[in-house]
Amino acid sequence: LVCALGNPGKKYEQTRHNAGWLVLDAAGLPLHYEKKFKGIYASHFS
């Protein structure tokens, strides 16, 4: 189980607020996810 937290929006791209997503991206893990609740929350199961 991997959990990556981050904030939506251009304002937070490449900032510490999206460190979880940056780590997954650097690890080469695919970032395919299902948007939920007006796109604020997402989940992915593989």
mmCIF file as Biopython writes it, N, C-alpha, C and O atoms, coordinates in Angstrom:
data_model
#
loop_
_atom_site.group_PDB
_atom_site.id
_atom_site.type_symbol
_atom_site.label_atom_id
_atom_site.label_alt_id
_atom_site.label_comp_id
_atom_site.label_asym_id
_atom_site.label_entity_id
_atom_site.label_seq_id
_atom_site.pdbx_PDB_ins_code
_atom_site.Cartn_x
_atom_site.Cartn_y
_atom_site.Cartn_z
_atom_site.occupancy
_atom_site.B_iso_or_equiv
_atom_site.auth_seq_id
_atom_site.auth_asym_id
_atom_site.pdbx_PDB_model_num
ATOM 1   N N  . LEU A ? 1  ? 0.848   -1.173 0.000   1.0 0.0 1  A 1 
ATOM 2   C CA . LEU A ? 1  ? 0.000   0.000  0.000   1.0 0.0 1  A 1 
ATOM 3   C C  . LEU A ? 1  ? 0.888   1.229  0.000   1.0 0.0 1  A 1 
ATOM 4   O O  . LEU A ? 1  ? 1.783   1.360  0.835   1.0 0.0 1  A 1 
ATOM 5   N N  . VAL A ? 2  ? 0.641   2.114  -0.925  1.0 0.0 2  A 1 
ATOM 6   C CA . VAL A ? 2  ? 1.379   3.370  -1.019  1.0 0.0 2  A 1 
ATOM 7   C C  . VAL A ? 2  ? 0.380   4.506  -0.939  1.0 0.0 2  A 1 
ATOM 8   O O  . VAL A ? 2  ? -0.646  4.489  -1.619  1.0 0.0 2  A 1 
ATOM 9   N N  . CYS A ? 3  ? 0.674   5.476  -0.124  1.0 0.0 3  A 1 
ATOM 10  C CA . CYS A ? 3  ? -0.200  6.633  0.022   1.0 0.0 3  A 1 
ATOM 11  C C  . CYS A ? 3  ? 0.611   7.894  -0.245  1.0 0.0 3  A 1 
ATOM 12  O O  . CYS A ? 3  ? 1.635   8.123  0.398   1.0 0.0 3  A 1 
ATOM 13  N N  . ALA A ? 4  ? 0.164   8.699  -1.176  1.0 0.0 4  A 1 
ATOM 14  C CA . ALA A ? 4  ? 0.842   9.961  -1.489  1.0 0.0 4  A 1 
ATOM 15  C C  . ALA A ? 4  ? -0.173  11.088 -1.347  1.0 0.0 4  A 1 
ATOM 16  O O  . ALA A ? 4  ? -1.201  11.098 -2.025  1.0 0.0 4  A 1 
ATOM 17  N N  . LEU A ? 5  ? 0.115   12.010 -0.486  1.0 0.0 5  A 1 
ATOM 18  C CA . LEU A ? 5  ? -0.779  13.144 -0.275  1.0 0.0 5  A 1 
ATOM 19  C C  . LEU A ? 5  ? -0.267  14.352 -1.039  1.0 0.0 5  A 1 
ATOM 20  O O  . LEU A ? 5  ? 0.936   14.499 -1.258  1.0 0.0 5  A 1 
ATOM 21  N N  . GLY A ? 6  ? -1.173  15.200 -1.434  1.0 0.0 6  A 1 
ATOM 22  C CA . GLY A ? 6  ? -0.784  16.415 -2.132  1.0 0.0 6  A 1 
ATOM 23  C C  . GLY A ? 6  ? -1.946  17.372 -2.239  1.0 0.0 6  A 1 
ATOM 24  O O  . GLY A ? 6  ? -3.099  17.002 -2.015  1.0 0.0 6  A 1 
ATOM 25  N N  . ASN A ? 7  ? -1.638  18.589 -2.577  1.0 0.0 7  A 1 
ATOM 26  C CA . ASN A ? 7  ? -2.657  19.622 -2.748  1.0 0.0 7  A 1 
ATOM 27  C C  . ASN A ? 7  ? -2.914  19.828 -4.230  1.0 0.0 7  A 1 
ATOM 28  O O  . ASN A ? 7  ? -1.981  19.786 -5.033  1.0 0.0 7  A 1 
ATOM 29  N N  . PRO A ? 8  ? -4.177  20.053 -4.606  1.0 0.0 8  A 1 
ATOM 30  C CA . PRO A ? 8  ? -4.502  20.286 -6.007  1.0 0.0 8  A 1 
ATOM 31  C C  . PRO A ? 8  ? -4.138  21.701 -6.440  1.0 0.0 8  A 1 
ATOM 32  O O  . PRO A ? 8  ? -4.045  22.618 -5.624  1.0 0.0 8  A 1 
ATOM 33  N N  . GLY A ? 9  ? -3.937  21.851 -7.724  1.0 0.0 9  A 1 
ATOM 34  C CA . GLY A ? 9  ? -3.753  23.180 -8.296  1.0 0.0 9  A 1 
ATOM 35  C C  . GLY A ? 9  ? -2.318  23.519 -8.646  1.0 0.0 9  A 1 
ATOM 36  O O  . GLY A ? 9  ? -1.366  22.992 -8.070  1.0 0.0 9  A 1 
ATOM 37  N N  . LYS A ? 10 ? -2.198  24.415 -9.605  1.0 0.0 10 A 1 
ATOM 38  C CA . LYS A ? 10 ? -0.885  24.866 -10.083 1.0 0.0 10 A 1 
ATOM 39  C C  . LYS A ? 10 ? -0.077  25.536 -8.981  1.0 0.0 10 A 1 
ATOM 40  O O  . LYS A ? 10 ? 1.153   25.490 -8.992  1.0 0.0 10 A 1 
ATOM 41  N N  . LYS A ? 11 ? -0.761  26.154 -8.038  1.0 0.0 11 A 1 
ATOM 42  C CA . LYS A ? 11 ? -0.084  26.881 -6.961  1.0 0.0 11 A 1 
ATOM 43  C C  . LYS A ? 11 ? 0.863   25.975 -6.171  1.0 0.0 11 A 1 
ATOM 44  O O  . LYS A ? 11 ? 1.890   26.435 -5.671  1.0 0.0 11 A 1 
ATOM 45  N N  . TYR A ? 12 ? 0.518   24.690 -6.058  1.0 0.0 12 A 1 
ATOM 46  C CA . TYR A ? 12 ? 1.290   23.774 -5.223  1.0 0.0 12 A 1 
ATOM 47  C C  . TYR A ? 12 ? 2.188   22.816 -6.002  1.0 0.0 12 A 1 
ATOM 48  O O  . TYR A ? 12 ? 2.878   21.996 -5.396  1.0 0.0 12 A 1 
ATOM 49  N N  . GLU A ? 13 ? 2.192   22.903 -7.348  1.0 0.0 13 A 1 
ATOM 50  C CA . GLU A ? 13 ? 3.058   22.025 -8.126  1.0 0.0 13 A 1 
ATOM 51  C C  . GLU A ? 13 ? 4.514   22.288 -7.764  1.0 0.0 13 A 1 
ATOM 52  O O  . GLU A ? 13 ? 4.925   23.433 -7.580  1.0 0.0 13 A 1 
ATOM 53  N N  . GLN A ? 14 ? 5.278   21.220 -7.665  1.0 0.0 14 A 1 
ATOM 54  C CA . GLN A ? 14 ? 6.717   21.288 -7.364  1.0 0.0 14 A 1 
ATOM 55  C C  . GLN A ? 14 ? 7.018   21.971 -6.029  1.0 0.0 14 A 1 
ATOM 56  O O  . GLN A ? 14 ? 8.044   22.639 -5.898  1.0 0.0 14 A 1 
ATOM 57  N N  . THR A ? 15 ? 6.144   21.813 -5.047  1.0 0.0 15 A 1 
ATOM 58  C CA . THR A ? 15 ? 6.376   22.370 -3.713  1.0 0.0 15 A 1 
ATOM 59  C C  . THR A ? 15 ? 6.335   21.244 -2.687  1.0 0.0 15 A 1 
ATOM 60  O O  . THR A ? 15 ? 5.959   20.116 -3.005  1.0 0.0 15 A 1 
ATOM 61  N N  . ARG A ? 16 ? 6.721   21.555 -1.466  1.0 0.0 16 A 1 
ATOM 62  C CA . ARG A ? 16 ? 6.701   20.553 -0.395  1.0 0.0 16 A 1 
ATOM 63  C C  . ARG A ? 16 ? 5.290   20.071 -0.107  1.0 0.0 16 A 1 
ATOM 64  O O  . ARG A ? 16 ? 5.108   19.010 0.492   1.0 0.0 16 A 1 
ATOM 65  N N  . HIS A ? 17 ? 4.299   20.827 -0.520  1.0 0.0 17 A 1 
ATOM 66  C CA . HIS A ? 17 ? 2.909   20.444 -0.298  1.0 0.0 17 A 1 
ATOM 67  C C  . HIS A ? 17 ? 2.519   19.225 -1.136  1.0 0.0 17 A 1 
ATOM 68  O O  . HIS A ? 17 ? 1.516   18.572 -0.849  1.0 0.0 17 A 1 
ATOM 69  N N  . ASN A ? 18 ? 3.294   18.921 -2.151  1.0 0.0 18 A 1 
ATOM 70  C CA . ASN A ? 18 ? 3.041   17.762 -3.006  1.0 0.0 18 A 1 
ATOM 71  C C  . ASN A ? 18 ? 4.208   16.787 -2.968  1.0 0.0 18 A 1 
ATOM 72  O O  . ASN A ? 18 ? 4.462   16.090 -3.950  1.0 0.0 18 A 1 
ATOM 73  N N  . ALA A ? 19 ? 4.912   16.728 -1.862  1.0 0.0 19 A 1 
ATOM 74  C CA . ALA A ? 19 ? 6.086   15.854 -1.734  1.0 0.0 19 A 1 
ATOM 75  C C  . ALA A ? 19 ? 5.738   14.392 -2.012  1.0 0.0 19 A 1 
ATOM 76  O O  . ALA A ? 19 ? 6.528   13.677 -2.628  1.0 0.0 19 A 1 
ATOM 77  N N  . GLY A ? 20 ? 4.581   13.948 -1.571  1.0 0.0 20 A 1 
ATOM 78  C CA . GLY A ? 20 ? 4.179   12.559 -1.815  1.0 0.0 20 A 1 
ATOM 79  C C  . GLY A ? 20 ? 4.095   12.231 -3.292  1.0 0.0 20 A 1 
ATOM 80  O O  . GLY A ? 20 ? 4.577   11.184 -3.726  1.0 0.0 20 A 1 
ATOM 81  N N  . TRP A ? 21 ? 3.491   13.112 -4.063  1.0 0.0 21 A 1 
ATOM 82  C CA . TRP A ? 21 ? 3.385   12.899 -5.506  1.0 0.0 21 A 1 
ATOM 83  C C  . TRP A ? 21 ? 4.753   12.993 -6.175  1.0 0.0 21 A 1 
ATOM 84  O O  . TRP A ? 21 ? 5.029   12.247 -7.115  1.0 0.0 21 A 1 
ATOM 85  N N  . LEU A ? 22 ? 5.603   13.887 -5.710  1.0 0.0 22 A 1 
ATOM 86  C CA . LEU A ? 22 ? 6.943   14.026 -6.281  1.0 0.0 22 A 1 
ATOM 87  C C  . LEU A ? 22 ? 7.762   12.753 -6.067  1.0 0.0 22 A 1 
ATOM 88  O O  . LEU A ? 22 ? 8.509   12.343 -6.956  1.0 0.0 22 A 1 
ATOM 89  N N  . VAL A ? 23 ? 7.629   12.127 -4.900  1.0 0.0 23 A 1 
ATOM 90  C CA . VAL A ? 23 ? 8.346   10.878 -4.616  1.0 0.0 23 A 1 
ATOM 91  C C  . VAL A ? 23 ? 7.864   9.766  -5.542  1.0 0.0 23 A 1 
ATOM 92  O O  . VAL A ? 23 ? 8.684   9.036  -6.100  1.0 0.0 23 A 1 
ATOM 93  N N  . LEU A ? 24 ? 6.565   9.625  -5.714  1.0 0.0 24 A 1 
ATOM 94  C CA . LEU A ? 24 ? 6.046   8.600  -6.623  1.0 0.0 24 A 1 
ATOM 95  C C  . LEU A ? 24 ? 6.512   8.843  -8.048  1.0 0.0 24 A 1 
ATOM 96  O O  . LEU A ? 24 ? 6.858   7.899  -8.758  1.0 0.0 24 A 1 
ATOM 97  N N  . ASP A ? 25 ? 6.526   10.077 -8.465  1.0 0.0 25 A 1 
ATOM 98  C CA . ASP A ? 25 ? 6.980   10.418 -9.809  1.0 0.0 25 A 1 
ATOM 99  C C  . ASP A ? 25 ? 8.457   10.073 -9.975  1.0 0.0 25 A 1 
ATOM 100 O O  . ASP A ? 25 ? 8.845   9.505  -10.995 1.0 0.0 25 A 1 
ATOM 101 N N  . ALA A ? 26 ? 9.282   10.406 -8.990  1.0 0.0 26 A 1 
ATOM 102 C CA . ALA A ? 26 ? 10.717  10.119 -9.051  1.0 0.0 26 A 1 
ATOM 103 C C  . ALA A ? 26 ? 10.988  8.616  -9.030  1.0 0.0 26 A 1 
ATOM 104 O O  . ALA A ? 26 ? 11.962  8.155  -9.625  1.0 0.0 26 A 1 
ATOM 105 N N  . ALA A ? 27 ? 10.140  7.854  -8.354  1.0 0.0 27 A 1 
ATOM 106 C CA . ALA A ? 27 ? 10.307  6.403  -8.278  1.0 0.0 27 A 1 
ATOM 107 C C  . ALA A ? 27 ? 9.868   5.714  -9.570  1.0 0.0 27 A 1 
ATOM 108 O O  . ALA A ? 27 ? 10.091  4.517  -9.747  1.0 0.0 27 A 1 
ATOM 109 N N  . GLY A ? 28 ? 9.251   6.465  -10.457 1.0 0.0 28 A 1 
ATOM 110 C CA . GLY A ? 28 ? 8.808   5.900  -11.723 1.0 0.0 28 A 1 
ATOM 111 C C  . GLY A ? 28 ? 7.512   5.124  -11.619 1.0 0.0 28 A 1 
ATOM 112 O O  . GLY A ? 28 ? 7.170   4.366  -12.527 1.0 0.0 28 A 1 
ATOM 113 N N  . LEU A ? 29 ? 6.780   5.301  -10.520 1.0 0.0 29 A 1 
ATOM 114 C CA . LEU A ? 29 ? 5.504   4.615  -10.364 1.0 0.0 29 A 1 
ATOM 115 C C  . LEU A ? 29 ? 4.428   5.334  -11.166 1.0 0.0 29 A 1 
ATOM 116 O O  . LEU A ? 29 ? 4.383   6.564  -11.190 1.0 0.0 29 A 1 
ATOM 117 N N  . PRO A ? 30 ? 3.563   4.567  -11.824 1.0 0.0 30 A 1 
ATOM 118 C CA . PRO A ? 30 ? 2.502   5.215  -12.600 1.0 0.0 30 A 1 
ATOM 119 C C  . PRO A ? 30 ? 1.537   5.963  -11.687 1.0 0.0 30 A 1 
ATOM 120 O O  . PRO A ? 30 ? 1.222   5.500  -10.591 1.0 0.0 30 A 1 
ATOM 121 N N  . LEU A ? 31 ? 1.079   7.102  -12.140 1.0 0.0 31 A 1 
ATOM 122 C CA . LEU A ? 31 ? 0.181   7.930  -11.339 1.0 0.0 31 A 1 
ATOM 123 C C  . LEU A ? 31 ? -1.251  7.877  -11.861 1.0 0.0 31 A 1 
ATOM 124 O O  . LEU A ? 31 ? -1.947  8.892  -11.894 1.0 0.0 31 A 1 
ATOM 125 N N  . HIS A ? 32 ? -1.686  6.682  -12.270 1.0 0.0 32 A 1 
ATOM 126 C CA . HIS A ? 32 ? -3.066  6.520  -12.729 1.0 0.0 32 A 1 
ATOM 127 C C  . HIS A ? 32 ? -3.963  6.481  -11.503 1.0 0.0 32 A 1 
ATOM 128 O O  . HIS A ? 32 ? -3.703  5.731  -10.562 1.0 0.0 32 A 1 
ATOM 129 N N  . TYR A ? 33 ? -4.990  7.265  -11.510 1.0 0.0 33 A 1 
ATOM 130 C CA . TYR A ? 33 ? -5.871  7.312  -10.356 1.0 0.0 33 A 1 
ATOM 131 C C  . TYR A ? 33 ? -7.294  7.613  -10.785 1.0 0.0 33 A 1 
ATOM 132 O O  . TYR A ? 33 ? -7.547  8.097  -11.889 1.0 0.0 33 A 1 
ATOM 133 N N  . GLU A ? 34 ? -8.202  7.318  -9.896  1.0 0.0 34 A 1 
ATOM 134 C CA . GLU A ? 34 ? -9.620  7.567  -10.129 1.0 0.0 34 A 1 
ATOM 135 C C  . GLU A ? 34 ? -10.031 8.786  -9.317  1.0 0.0 34 A 1 
ATOM 136 O O  . GLU A ? 34 ? -9.896  8.792  -8.093  1.0 0.0 34 A 1 
ATOM 137 N N  . LYS A ? 35 ? -10.527 9.810  -9.986  1.0 0.0 35 A 1 
ATOM 138 C CA . LYS A ? 35 ? -10.948 11.012 -9.273  1.0 0.0 35 A 1 
ATOM 139 C C  . LYS A ? 35 ? -12.257 10.758 -8.540  1.0 0.0 35 A 1 
ATOM 140 O O  . LYS A ? 35 ? -13.150 10.083 -9.049  1.0 0.0 35 A 1 
ATOM 141 N N  . LYS A ? 36 ? -12.354 11.308 -7.341  1.0 0.0 36 A 1 
ATOM 142 C CA . LYS A ? 36 ? -13.553 11.171 -6.518  1.0 0.0 36 A 1 
ATOM 143 C C  . LYS A ? 36 ? -13.888 12.514 -5.900  1.0 0.0 36 A 1 
ATOM 144 O O  . LYS A ? 36 ? -13.017 13.373 -5.768  1.0 0.0 36 A 1 
ATOM 145 N N  . PHE A ? 37 ? -15.115 12.698 -5.528  1.0 0.0 37 A 1 
ATOM 146 C CA . PHE A ? 37 ? -15.530 13.863 -4.764  1.0 0.0 37 A 1 
ATOM 147 C C  . PHE A ? 37 ? -15.070 15.180 -5.394  1.0 0.0 37 A 1 
ATOM 148 O O  . PHE A ? 37 ? -14.295 15.923 -4.792  1.0 0.0 37 A 1 
ATOM 149 N N  . LYS A ? 38 ? -15.545 15.459 -6.587  1.0 0.0 38 A 1 
ATOM 150 C CA . LYS A ? 38 ? -15.231 16.700 -7.297  1.0 0.0 38 A 1 
ATOM 151 C C  . LYS A ? 38 ? -13.743 16.847 -7.589  1.0 0.0 38 A 1 
ATOM 152 O O  . LYS A ? 38 ? -13.254 17.972 -7.686  1.0 0.0 38 A 1 
ATOM 153 N N  . GLY A ? 39 ? -13.012 15.750 -7.733  1.0 0.0 39 A 1 
ATOM 154 C CA . GLY A ? 39 ? -11.604 15.792 -8.124  1.0 0.0 39 A 1 
ATOM 155 C C  . GLY A ? 39 ? -10.639 16.173 -7.024  1.0 0.0 39 A 1 
ATOM 156 O O  . GLY A ? 39 ? -9.442  16.312 -7.274  1.0 0.0 39 A 1 
ATOM 157 N N  . ILE A ? 40 ? -11.134 16.343 -5.813  1.0 0.0 40 A 1 
ATOM 158 C CA . ILE A ? 40 ? -10.242 16.731 -4.725  1.0 0.0 40 A 1 
ATOM 159 C C  . ILE A ? 40 ? -9.525  15.504 -4.165  1.0 0.0 40 A 1 
ATOM 160 O O  . ILE A ? 40 ? -8.363  15.596 -3.771  1.0 0.0 40 A 1 
ATOM 161 N N  . TYR A ? 41 ? -10.207 14.356 -4.125  1.0 0.0 41 A 1 
ATOM 162 C CA . TYR A ? 41 ? -9.643  13.131 -3.585  1.0 0.0 41 A 1 
ATOM 163 C C  . TYR A ? 41 ? -9.502  12.122 -4.714  1.0 0.0 41 A 1 
ATOM 164 O O  . TYR A ? 41 ? -10.265 12.162 -5.679  1.0 0.0 41 A 1 
ATOM 165 N N  . ALA A ? 42 ? -8.548  11.232 -4.605  1.0 0.0 42 A 1 
ATOM 166 C CA . ALA A ? 42 ? -8.364  10.215 -5.627  1.0 0.0 42 A 1 
ATOM 167 C C  . ALA A ? 42 ? -7.936  8.911  -4.973  1.0 0.0 42 A 1 
ATOM 168 O O  . ALA A ? 42 ? -7.399  8.899  -3.866  1.0 0.0 42 A 1 
ATOM 169 N N  . SER A ? 43 ? -8.184  7.810  -5.681  1.0 0.0 43 A 1 
ATOM 170 C CA . SER A ? 43 ? -7.717  6.521  -5.193  1.0 0.0 43 A 1 
ATOM 171 C C  . SER A ? 43 ? -7.213  5.702  -6.366  1.0 0.0 43 A 1 
ATOM 172 O O  . SER A ? 43 ? -7.630  5.902  -7.507  1.0 0.0 43 A 1 
ATOM 173 N N  . HIS A ? 44 ? -6.312  4.777  -6.072  1.0 0.0 44 A 1 
ATOM 174 C CA . HIS A ? 44 ? -5.772  3.900  -7.107  1.0 0.0 44 A 1 
ATOM 175 C C  . HIS A ? 44 ? -5.464  2.557  -6.474  1.0 0.0 44 A 1 
ATOM 176 O O  . HIS A ? 44 ? -4.791  2.493  -5.445  1.0 0.0 44 A 1 
ATOM 177 N N  . PHE A ? 45 ? -5.942  1.502  -7.069  1.0 0.0 45 A 1 
ATOM 178 C CA . PHE A ? 45 ? -5.642  0.149  -6.606  1.0 0.0 45 A 1 
ATOM 179 C C  . PHE A ? 45 ? -5.107  -0.633 -7.782  1.0 0.0 45 A 1 
ATOM 180 O O  . PHE A ? 45 ? -5.669  -0.580 -8.876  1.0 0.0 45 A 1 
ATOM 181 N N  . SER A ? 46 ? -4.018  -1.364 -7.565  1.0 0.0 46 A 1 
ATOM 182 C CA . SER A ? 46 ? -3.493  -2.207 -8.644  1.0 0.0 46 A 1 
ATOM 183 C C  . SER A ? 46 ? -3.222  -3.599 -8.139  1.0 0.0 46 A 1 
ATOM 184 O O  . SER A ? 46 ? -2.775  -4.456 -8.901  1.0 0.0 46 A 1 
#
